[in-house]
Amino acid sequence: MVEGARVHFMAGQDDEPETADNIDAHLCLADGTRRYATFMTTGEIARLLQRWAGTGEVGGGRYFWCSDLVIIPRPGVEAMVAALGEMIRSGDVDVMLSKLEDSAI
């Protein structure tokens, strides 16, 4: 639960709430504003870069880029909710996460 917002985590079928380290989410704030976030750990980013180095994707893993990325210190929905709560409390959510159009939901 995020105070002042509703969150819809778009977890994959293999994602467990306690161990998920790469999940997209839609955030609906109390004022009706909707925003988008991608949550990842540094470990997941490193894993992707290493995989891409082997597959040749993304220039052989030479870079990682993701819009609306929120890096969390540990896996799990609990860490994601804590990050969102702080972003809302501080007002950073307004500059950190892009707005969603109604058709994107």
N, C-alpha and C positions, 0 to 999 in steps of 0.2 A: 504494500500500500504506500503510495506517495501522497503526502498531504497536499491538498490543493490541486490534484490532478488524477486522471485515470491513465493507466499505461496498458498497452497491448503488446506483449512480447511475441514476436513471430518466430518461435522456436522451431527447429527442425525435428523430425520424428525421433532422432537419436539424442537430442539435447535433454539433459536432466537439469532441473532448476539449480541444484547445488553445485554442478560442475561445468555448466555452460560457459564458454569463453569467447563466443562469437555469435551474437544475437542482434537482430534488428528490432526496433520498437517504435510504435507510434505513441505519442504523448498528447493527451487532450487536457489543456489547462482549464482552470475554473472559469476563465473569461471566454472559453470556447475556442481559443487559439489551438491549432493542432501543429505538432512538430514531429520531426523524425530523428532517430539516433541509431547509430551502429555501435554496439559495445564490444570491445575486444580487450584481451589481456596482452601484455608485451610478449608473453610466451606464444600465444596464438599468431601474432604477427611474425615472430621469428620462425615458427613452424611453416607458415605460408611462404616466407622468403626462401627458406631452405627447399621446400617442395618445388617452387618455381625455378630455383637454380638448377634443379635436376630435369625439369620438364621443358625449360626454355621459355616458359610463359613470362610475361612482364619483363622482357629483356633479360631473361635468365635470373630473375629475382633481384634485379639491380635497384628496385625501389618498391615502396608500398605507399599507396594513396587510397583514401576513402573519405568521401564527404561526410560531414556530421559525425565524425569518429569521436567516441568517448573511450579513452583508455582507462581501464579499471585495474586496481592493484591485485585483485584475486578473482578467480572464476566465481560464477554464481549470480543468480537473480538478486540475492540480498545485496551484493556489492553494487549492482546496477541501480537498484532502488535507492541505496544510500547516495550514490552519485547524483541521481535525478533530484532527490530531496535537497541536496546542497545547491545544485544549480538553480532550483526554483527559489530557495531561501535567499540566495545571494543576488538573484536577478540575472545571473549569467546565462540562463536558458534563452533569454531573448536574443543574445548575440552568438551563442554557440550552436544552436540547432536551427535548421531551416524550417520554414513554415511549410505545411502541407496544404495543398488545395483540396477542396472537398472531394473532387473526383479521384484523388489519390488514395482514398481511404476505403 
